[in-house]
Amino acid sequence: MNVSMLFNKFIDDTKNTSIVAGIGLLLLLWSYVGPGKYMFGSSIGKISGILVLFYAGYVCFSTTSTLTAQIPNIYSDPYMQVERNNIIFSYIFGISLILVGLYSLKILLF
């Protein structure tokens, strides 16, 4: 596969990960501020949202690591600046998802 096909697959995977992360954040938001009778129990909704965020973070790291392994010169090639920036921001996005999930778990448990 050439670089553009690999990068387009990465973009599609990142789009799907963002949708899943949005669903997880919506679950968390709904369980914190929404009425409890519509959210099948407040703590179950929070746990579901946290698990979805952890899953989205894992998928984000997995797809980014796969792309980095398939294009080994992505950090050294000066013509791949767009791809390199997307990979860096994807790692930041994954870390953010994990941190939001950990913070929500801390609030739920303590």
Beta strands, then each sheet from edge to edge (+ up, - down):
end
